[in-house]
């Protein structure tokens, strides 16, 4: 079935095996293609997996798939499940002929007042008309219609089965057998268990009428009936079950009894197989734990195998109930098996098993013995080679001494035996459980009707049940241990963990999750999440399999990651605020400044802020230019803070401060082994770390020319590839670039790419220098003095009016950064009892005397009465050099006679850049 399918008939005509179709639909649905749920539902319905089909249809509805696409599949599923009422209710307003035929067939099978199928050439409608003709006794007309249908797939199987039934009614036994043989072969290739069971029922009818074949007709019919029984018990509808019971009564009990005995043997073998599989799974899990490997998947397999063992045990008990030969003895076997099956722990089984063995066929005594594996059984120097676990009846000591040397061989053979002298005849039954090697010894004196082969067989059956129950108990214990261990692990996880089943009912929750949701664990366990006030958004997030998506609840905002699995879903919860703090620590800081932190009333400055506020609401790249120290990074942070991305990371990279050899790996990241010295686990670049936030490329004008082409490709394609990697990672971050350079001039000089310039300058914000907004200087001085006072927890200070006037006249080549540093330096030299700064710093005085915008030389040495720290002088020297050469690090470093790396280190140390 595909997304273009108009009704359910297409899936009936496909000859691809149904399990493959179902698996493909399930895989696509789990990969996020929700429409594939309909493919999965249709294939499941055609296999008789009615609950699975209904579950997939419910999920499809919850996923928002249009109802007109769901209705055809719902009609198909209802028909296959034998539910005429549901088929009618699911019928679209304008149904196709095939869908109307499905409803008619469902009504006919339920013997309702059936609506006649539609006329026309649709093959399913033709098949339905033939079925109606057979119901009305017009078999010849029905066969004529069936012979006109030539289709493949499941509908072809239905036609062949109906053709066989029609020919049987007309007395053509050979023709019926041929048609049904074809149907069986086709159904086997499609792997439809329920339809195969119906074909077997029809074949049983044929065999009961065929007097020419070898063997008794009833016996042959019973063989087909037994095959149908196993399939229809699991996959058939209620109507199939009723027909099965009628045929059992028709073919008599004796033939069925023999078949049930064979069925019993197969059930016992099923229990043994499931037990062996459980033992293998548990061994693999234990070995994985010892090696430190995650055993979650193995424990899931262990749980599934335990379920298989439980099903095999139940099937064995059901088979025992069906045995009608020797009712009294077999009744006791059934009762003993049921009582064993009700036990849950190994100590309980140890005590009960010998007693139940005696009750089964009587005897003098019974003992459950464990063979010691540290030395061979029966060694002369071993005083107690056997360990008697439990006994029933008399004292087994004499019996065990007589047969002790043979117990080991009996256990190794795996076959029950009769051992001992004729007057002390004992039945020895091996019980190869997972952890212990046990044997059951039952002794009955010869004069009291000695034990024989039938008794040994029944004891062997009971022993098989006991072994299965032992292993089930051990498996349940292992699962309890695993559950307790997993619960302890959950409690150590700081994030909230919440597990839901398919009905959104809370199945597991740790304390962290309960605390985040404002409830106790006991209050939430077993409750449907939707029914809890305010938690509906969380249930919807689980259904949508969100990936780190914010979800707002009444008392908290959470970051939620959800993953679905066949049994429900698991959610990881983290408080959004703490998640943001962690993300900011990982990526190197948060956007600390908002538009409220940008002070100034200058008209040009206010226009820039207004443009920035409008640009913040969009996702376009922004280029911020201005002289060094004008606050370009602060404006970038304010734009991020005021944008819809404000809760996402803000990641900055100073292009000028990173050596060109490392710049590419810092921007794009690298894979493990990409180059010598690369981290073993690789490294995420700034584009990745920014996520859906903002990436600031500070001093983009200093980017090497060869890197500019790579940057342009990333901005155009919105994907990035790590060094040494092949995967293309999507880029979702917003790009903000800053520079103090005139990029148009750089383009003319050939040092900056024109196409990259246009790509970055979608919105251009140019910050004016401080000397062009002198009216804002007093407010800026006041603000930075307040910040200094708050940080140092000292009384606020201020500049005198005369000093303030001088500061306003100053040209500020270092702009706001220089002002902030000067204010902090002046305030730090003020005595504790002084609250007014009366003297202008010497450096500013000198600059004001010059009345020039050209950067002056360094100030003269301090007078003998003023001693400044070496660090302050060094900071001033580096700031001055950077200002003199307009931010050109290479020229400034050369002028000071230091290496560029040293200069970059001083920039970082003293905070000399935005």
N, C-alpha and C positions, 0 to 999 in steps of 0.2 A: 504494500500500500504506500502511496506517495502523497505528497502534499496536494496534488492536483486531483485526487480521487474524489468522485462525486457520490458513490455509494459503496457498500461493502462487498459487491460481487467481485471486484478486481482481486482482492486477497484470496478469494476462493478459487481463482483460476491460475494462480501462481504455483508452479511445480517445484519451487525451491524448498528444501526442508524447513519445516516450521521452527525448529530450535535455532537454526542459523538466522532466520528472519527476526525471531524474538531477541536474540543476543545482539544483533546489529541495532535494532530499535532501542534496546536498553542502553547500549554503549553510547549511542548518539544522544539519547536523552540525558545521560549523566554528564556528557560533554557540554551540555547547555542548549542543545537543539530540542526545545520542548515539544515541537510538533512530532518528533519521533516517538513520543509517548503513545500516539495513536497507532503507529506501526506495531509497537510492542503489545498494546492491548489487543489488536486484531489477531496477531500471531498466537498470543496466549489463549484467546478465546477458541481458536481453531484447534488447540491442543488439549482443550478441556481444563485449562488452568483458569477457572472462572473467577476465583478470588483475586488472582494476580491481574486479570483483565480489568475487573471492577476497580481495583486500586489504581491502576494506570489511568483509567478514565477519570477518576476523581482528581488525580494529580494534574491531568490535562486541563480540567475545568479551573482548578486553583491557579494554574499558570497563565490563565487569560486567553487560551485558544478560543477562537470563535466557535459558538455553539453549533453553527451549521456544519462545521468540520467534524465536530465530535459526534453529532447525532447518528450518522451512518454506522460508525463503529459501535456506538451504544446499542443500536438495533441488532447488529451482528452478534455482539456479546450476549444480549438477552436471549436471542434465538438459540444460540449454542448452549446456553445454560438452562434452556427449557422454561424460560420465564416469559409467558405470553403477555402478561400485564405490563411488564417493564418494556417489552418490545413495542407494544402499542404506544406507551407513554413517550418513548424516545423517537417516534416517527416524525420526520420533518413535516412542515406544512405542505410542501409539494414533493412527496416521496417518489423515487424512481420505481420502476417495475420490480427491480431486484429487492428493494427494501420492503415493498408491499408483499412480495412473495415470502420473505423471511418471517414477517408477522403472521401470514397465513399458515406457514409451516409450524410456527410455535403454537398457534391456537389448535391446529390439528393434532399435534403430539400430546397436548394437554387435554384433548377431547372436549375443548370448549366449543362454543358456537362459532365455528371457524368462518372467517371471511374468505370467500372464494379468491384464489389468486388471480392476478391480472392476465389479460390476454396479451398476445404479441410474441415476438421471437426471442425475447430475453431468455438465455439458457436456464437461469435459476427459476424464472417464472414457469418455463416449460416443465422443469423438474417438479415444481410445486403442483402443477396441474396433474401430473402423472401420479403423485402421491395422493391427491384427492380422489382421483379415479380409482386407485387401489382401495381406498377407504370405502368407496361406494360400491365395491364389488366388480367394477369394470376393469378387470386385470388386463385383458387383451388390449383395450384402448390405452391403458397405462403403459404397457410394454411397447406399443407402437410409438408413443411419445418419447419414451426413454431411448429407444433405438435411434431416434432422430437427433439426439444430443451427442455432440462430439467435442468434448472439452477436456482440458488437463486440470491439474491441481486437485484441491479437496473436493470441489464440485464434481469432478470426474469420478472420484472415489464414491461419492454419494450416489451418483447415477449407476455405477457398476453394482453397488450393494442393492439398490432398489431393483435393478434388472434381475439380479439373482433371486431376490424374494418373489418377484413377479413370476419368474419361470418356475419356481418351486410351487407356487399356487396353481399353475397350469399343469403340474405333474411332470415337468421336465427337470428331473433331479440332476442329470448330468450337466445340462445347460446351466442350472443354478449353481452347481459346484464350480463350473468354469468361470462364471461371472464373479462369484465370490472370491475365487482364487486370484483373479485379476485385481479385485478390489483390495484384498489383503496385501498383495505385492505393492500396489500403488501407495497404500496407507503406510506400510513399513518404510517406504522411501521418503514419505513426507514426515513420518514420525508424529502421528496424531493419536495418542493413547486412547482417548475416549472413542474415536471413530473405529479404531482397531478392535476395541472391546465389543462394539455393536456388530462389527463384521463377524467376530467369533460367535456371537449369539446366533446370528443368521446361519453360520456354518453348522452349529449344533443342531438347528432345525433340519438342515439338509441331511446330516448324518443319521438323525433319527428316522428319516424316511428312506435311506439307501439300504435296501436289504441285500444288495449284490456285493457290497464291499466286505473285506475280511473283518472278522470279529463281530461282536454283538453291537447292533445299532445304538442301544442305550449307552453302552460303555464308551463307544466312540463319541457320542453326543456329550457325554459327561466330561470327556477330556477337553473338548472345545469349551464347554461351559466353565470348567475350572480355569482355563486361560482367560476367559472373559471376566470371571469373578475378580481376579487380581487387578485388572485394569479399571473396571467400572467401579470397584469399591473406592478407588482414589480419584477417578476423573469423571465418572458418570453422573447423570442427573438423577433426580428422584424417580423419574419415569424409568430410567435404565435399571435402577435398583428393584423397582416393582416387577419389571419383566424378568429380571434375574431370579427373583424368588419364585415366580410362577414356573420357570423352566426347571429349577431345582426340584420342585414338587412333581413335575411331570416325569422326569427321568429316574425317579426312585432313589432310595437311600443307599443301597448297597454299592452301586457303582460310584456314587459320590464319596462314600466312606473311604474307598480305596484311594481315591484321588486326594482326599484330605490328608491321609497318612503320608502320601508323597509330598503334599504341601507342607506338612509338619517338618519333614526332613529339610526342605528348602529353607524354612524359617529358622531352624536351628543353625543351618549353615550361614544364614544371614547374620544371626547373632554372633557367631564365631568370627565372621569376616569383619563386622563392625568393631568387635572387641580387639582384633588384631590391629585394625586401623587406629583405634584409640591409643593402644600401647605405642605404636610408632609415633603418633603425633606428640604424645607426652614425652617420649624419649627425645624427640627433636627439640621440644621446648626446653627441657632440662639442660640439654647440651648447649643450646643457644644462650641460656642464662649464664652458664659457666663461662662462656666465651664473651659475655658482656654485650651480646647482640640484642637489639630491640625485639621483644617476643610478642608484641601486640598482635601481629598478623597470625603468628602460630597459635596464640591463645584463642583468637577468633576461630581458627580451624579446629582447635581442640573442642571448643564449645559446639561447633557444628557437628563434629564427629560424635560427641556425647549425645546430641539430639538424634543422630542416625542410630546410635546404639539403643536409645530409648524407643525409637520407632520399631527397631528390629525386635526388641523385647515385647513391645505391645503386639506386634504382628505374631510373634511366637505364642503369646498367651491367647490371642484370638484364634490362631490355628488349633491350639489345644482344646479350646472350647468347642471347635467344630468337629472334633473326633467323636464319632458315634459308636465305634467298635469298642466292646468291653466297657460299657458305660460306667460301671461302678469303679473300676480301677482307674480309668482315664479321668473320671470325675475327681478322684482323690489326687491324681497328678495335677489336674487343673487347680484344685484348691491349694495344694502345696506350692505350686508355682506362683499363684496369686499372693500367698502369704510371704513367700520369699521376695517377691517383687515389691511388697509394701515396706520392706526394711530399707533403711537409709544409711547405716553405718556398718563398717566391717565387724566390729565387736558383736553387734546384734546378729549379723549373718552367721558368725562363728558359732554362737550359742544355738541358734534356731535350726541350722542346716542338718546336723545329725538327728535331731528329734524329728524333723519332717521326713527324713529318709526312712526312719523306722515306721512312722505313721503310714507311709506310702504302701508298703507291702509286708510290714511286720518284721520281726527279727529279735535276736537276743540282745545285741548291742550294736552301737555305731560309734565311730570315732572319726574326727577330722584331724588329720595328721599333717604336720609341716615337715618337709624334708630339709635337712640341714645341708647347705651347699658348701660349708667349710671343710667337709671330709666325706668320703664315700659312705653310703649307707651300709650298715652291717659289718663294719670293721670290728675285729675281736677286741681291740684295745679301747673301744669307745663304749663307755657304760650306757650312754643314752644317745644313740644315733638318731632317734626320732624325737620330735617335740609334739606331744599331744595337745592340740589347741582346745578341743572340747569333746565331750562324749555324751551319749544318751543310752539309756538302758543299763545293762550290766557292765562289769569290769572288762575292758578290752585287752588287758595286759597279755594274757595267754595267747590270744589271737594274734596280736601284733608281734610277739616274739616268734611265732611260728612262720609268719610271712614276711618279716622285716627284710631279709636279703633280697626279696623279689620286688619290693615296692619301687625301688629306683628304676629298674628295668621297665616296670609297668608304666611309670610316669613318663619315661622317655619314649615309650611306644605310642603314647597318646590314646591307647585303646583300653576300654574297660575289660577286666578279666575276672574269672573265678579262680581263686587260689586256695591252697590249704588242703588238708586231708578231708576225706568224705564226711567225717563226723564233725569237723569244724570248717565247713565250707564258707568262704567269705567272698563277697563281691568287692573289688577294688576299682574305684572310679577316679581317674586323674582330673584335677582341677588346675589347669595352668593359668593362674591369675597373673596380673601384671607384676606385683611385688613379691608374691610368695608362691612356692611350688607345693601345692596341697594335694592330698589324696583322701578320698572318703572310703572308709572300710566299714562294710555292713556284714555282720555274721548272723546266720540263722542255723540252729542245730538241724542235722539231717532228719531226725525223727519228726521234726515239725514241718514237713514239706520243704525240702531244701531249695535254696535259691537256684533259679534257672535263667535261661537266656532272656525271657520276657521281662523278668524283674530287673535284670542288668540293663536292659534297654530303657526301661522307665527311669531307673536311677541315673542313667547317662543323660536322659532328657532333663531331669531335675538338676543334675550337675551343670549342664550347659546354662540353664537359667541362673544357677548360683554364680557361675563364673561371670556371666553378664552383669548380675547385680553387684558382685564384688567390684568389677571394673567401673560400673556406673558410680558406685559409692566413692571409689578412688578418684574418678574424674570429677564428681561433684565436689569432693574435698579440695582437689587441685583448683577448681574454678572458684571455690570460696576463698582459698588462699590468694588466688590471683585477684579476685574482687577486693579483698582486704588490702592487698598490696597496691592495687590501682587507686583505691580510696585514699590510702596514705600518700601516694604520689600526688593525687589531686590536691590534697590539703597543703602540700609543700609548694604548689604553684601559686604565685602571687596574683596572677590574672584569674578572673572568674571563668570557670568552666561549667557549661550547662549542656546536658544531653537530653534530647527529646526523642520520643518515638514517632511513628508515622501519624499519630493522632494529635501531635503537638503536646503530649503529656510529658511532664518532667520525670525522667527516669534516673538522673544523676545530677548532683550539683555540689560544688565545693563551697566552703564557708565564704571564700572571697566573692563568689557570684551572689550568694545569698545576701551578703552585706551590701553589695552594690545595688541589689534590687530592693533593699530595705525590708527583708523578711527573713524568717528563720528557715533552715533547711527542711525541717519537719513540715512547715507550713506550705512549702512549695512542692515537695516530693509527691508524685502521683497526681498532681493537679494539671489540668489543661491550661497551657500558658495563656490562651486567648481569654479564659474566664477570669483571670486575675486583672483587676482594675489597672489600666494604664500600661499593660505589658503586651498589648496587641501588636504594637510596632515591632517589638522584639521577635514575636512569632512570625510576622511578615518577613523580617530580615532573614530568619532561618530558612523560610521557603524560597527566598530569592538568592540564597547562597552569596551574601554580600562579602566583599573583601575589604576589610578595614574601612567600614562606612560609619559615619556618625549617626547614632539613633538617639532621639530625644525621648526620655521617659519623664514622668512627673517630678521626680526628685533628683535626677542626675542625667547627664548626657554621656553616652557611652560610645566607645569605638568598638565596633562589632565585626568579627570575622566568623562566617558560618560555612560549614561543609556538610553536604548531604551524603548519606550512605543508605544501603538497602533497608536498614531498620529504622531510619529516622534522620536526625541531624545533630551535629555538635557545634556549639557556639563558644567562642572565646570573647570575653568581655573585659574591657579596660576602661577606666574612667578617662574621658577625653582629655581633661586638663593634664593629668599625669602623663598620658601618652604623648601629648604635645611637648611637655617638658623634656621627656626622654628623647624624642626626636630632635629637639633643638640642641640637646647636649651632643647627640651623635653627629649632627651635621655642622656644628660649629657656631651656634648662637641663634638668637631670635631677633625679630624686628622689635627693638626696644622703644623706638620713637614713632610718634603719631603726628598728624598735622598740628595738633595742639602744642607740640613741643617746638614748632618752628615759629619764632617770635619776629615780628616786624610789621610796620605799617607802611613801608615804602610802596608806592603804587606799582612799580615794576615787579617788586617782590610779591605783592599780593596777586598780581595777574598770573605769575608763575604758579603760585599755590592753587589758584582757581583752576587753571588748566590741569594741574596735577591731580586735583580731586576728581575732575571729570574723566581723566585718563585712567584713574584707578579702577573705575567701574568696568573698563573694557579689558581685553586680553592682548592688546597689540603691544609690540616691543616699544620701549621708551628709551630715548637717548637723552641723558642729562649732561650738560656741559657747563663749564664755569672754571674760574681760576681755582688753584689749590686752596683748600680751607674754606670754601664758600658753603659747604654743607651738602655736597652732592649725595653722599651715602645716607645722610639723615633724611633727605627728601625721598630717596629710594625706599628706605624703611617705612616712611610714612605712607608712601603709595601702596606698599604691600599690606601694611596694617589696615588701610582703609579700603582694601579691595575684597571681593568675595573669597580670595585665597588667604585671608588674614589668619586663618587657623592652621594653615599648612606651613611647612618649613620655609624659612628665609635663609638662603645660602649665598654667601659672598666670596668672591675670589679676586684678589688684587693681581691683575695680570702682570703689572710691572714688577711685583715683588717675587715672582716665581721664575727661576732660571728657565730659559727656553727649552732646555733638555727635559725638564720635568713638567712643563706646562700641559702637554698633550695628555699625559697620564692623569694629571690632576683634574683636567676637564672631563675626559671621556672614561677614565678608569682603565683597568687592565685585568686580564685573566691570569690564572696561576701559570707560572713559567713563561710569561710573555717576554721577559728579559732577565738578565742576571740580577739577582737581588730582589726580584718580585716576590711579594708575599705568597705563601703557599696556597692561600684561599682566594687570591685575587684581591681587587680593590675597586670599590664603587667610585665613579667619578662624580663631580659636582652636579652634572646634569641629572644623574640618577638620584643623588641625595636630595635634590630639590623637590623631587616628586611632583605633586600638583601645586607646589608653592611658587616662589619667586627666586630666580637666579640672578644675582648682581655680578656683572662683569666690570669690575672697577678698573679704571685706566685702560680701557679697551684700545685707546690710541697707541699704546706701547706694545700691542700684540705683534709678534714677528710676522712678516709678510707671508711666509709659507704656511703658517697656522691659520691665516685668515681664510684661505680657500676651504679648509676643513670646517671651520666655523660656519662659513656660508652654507655648506652642504647640510650641516646639522640644522640650521635655522630654516632652510627651505624644505627639507624632507621630514623634519620633526622626528628623526630617529638618530640614534647614536650607536656606535659599535666600539666595544672595548678593545684596547690594544691586545693583539693576540687572540681575539675572539672572532666568531662568525655570526653570532646572534645580533639582530637589529633590535635595540630596545627603544620603545616609544618615548618621546620627550613630551611631557605634559606641563612643564614649568613655564612661567612667564619670564621673558628676558628683559632685564633693565641694564643698560650700559651707561657708564660714566667716563668722562675724560676731561682733562684740563687743556687738551690740545685743540687747535683749530683743525678739525678733520677735513674740511674742504681744502685747506692749504696742504694737508698731508696727501690728499688725493691728487692734487695738482703736482706735488713733488714725487708722486709714485710710491710713497711709503704706505699708503692705505688703499684698499680696494674700493672702487666706486660702488660696485654692486653690494658689498657688505655694508657700506655706509648707508645706502638707501634701505637695505633690509633692517638696519638698526634704527634709523631715523624715521620711523612711522609717526611717532610723536616726539617732538624736540622741545625740551625744556632747558632754557638757558638762565642760570642763576646769576644775578648781578654781583659784582664785587662789593665788598663792604664800603669802599671809598665812595661808591655811587649811591649809597643808602645811609648817609651819615646820621640822618634823623633817627635811625634805629639803634645807634650805638649806645646811648644811655640805657635803653631798655635791656639790651644785650648784656651790658656791664652789670646791671642790677640782677639779672637772672643768674649769671654765672657766679656772682658773689653769694647769692642765696643757695645755689647748688653746693658751693664750697663749704658754706657754713653748715648746711645739713649733713654733708658727708663727714666733716671733722667734728661735728657736735660742739661748735663754739658759737658765741654770740655773733650775730651778723655785723659786718663792717660795710663802710661805703667810702667812695672817693669824694674828696672835697669838690666843690663846684669848679674851682680853678683847674684842678687836675682833670676833671671830666671834660672841661672845654678843650684842654690840650689833647685829650684822647680822641675827641670828636674831630679835631683838626688833623690828626695823624692819618697817613694814607693806608695803613694796614696792608702791606704787601702779602702777609700770610693770612689775611681775611679773618673769618670768625675763629678759626683754629688758633691763630696768633693771639687774638683778643682773649680767648679762653685761657690760654697758657699764661699770658701776661697777668690777667686778673688773678689767677691762682697763685702765681709767683709772688705778686705784690701782697696778696692777703696772707700768704704763709710767713712773710717777714714782719708782719705787724705784731707788736707786743700784745700780750693778753689783755692788758687794761686799756688798749687803744681801740676805738671803734670808727675812726675817720682816717683815711689815708691822705696825707697832706702833700706828699712829695711824688712827683712824676718819676717813673723809672728813667735812668740815665739814657737808655737806648732810645726811648721815645722822645726825650728832649732833643737828642742829637738829630733824630730824623725830622722833627718839627722845625729845628733851626735851619735845616737844609732846604725845606719847602720844595721838595722834589719827589716825584714818583719813582725816580730811579733808585733801586736798592742801594743803600749806603754800605760803607765798609763796616767791619765788626767794631763795636764800641771799644773805647780805650780801656786799659786796665783799671780796675777799681782803685779808689783811693786807699791810703793806708788805714783809714778808719773803717773801711767796709771790706769784709772778707766773704766771698761767695764760694759755694761748693763747686768742686771740679765737675760734678754731674750737671749742675745748672749751667755752667759755662759751656760744657760740651753740647748740651741740648740746644742752647742758644746758637752755637756755632753751626750745628747741622741744620737747624731750622732756617738760619740766615742763608746758608749756602743753597738750600733747596729753593728759597724764595728768589735769590739772585738769579739763578739759572732756570726760573720758571718751571720747576718740577723735573728738570732733566737730571736724572740720577747720575748718569755717566759723567756729565760735565761737573756736577757738584762734587762727586767723589774725587775727580781729578784735581779740582781746585783745592780740596782739603788734603790731598795726598794720601787717601785711603782707598782700599779696594772696594769695588761695587758691592760685594757681599757684605763687607763691614757696614757700608752705608745703609743697605737694606735692613740689616740687623738693628741699626740705630733708629731707623724709621719705625720699625715694629716696637722697639723698646719705649720710645718717647711718644708714639702715637702721632707722627708727623704727617699722616695722610688721612683722607676720608676713609 
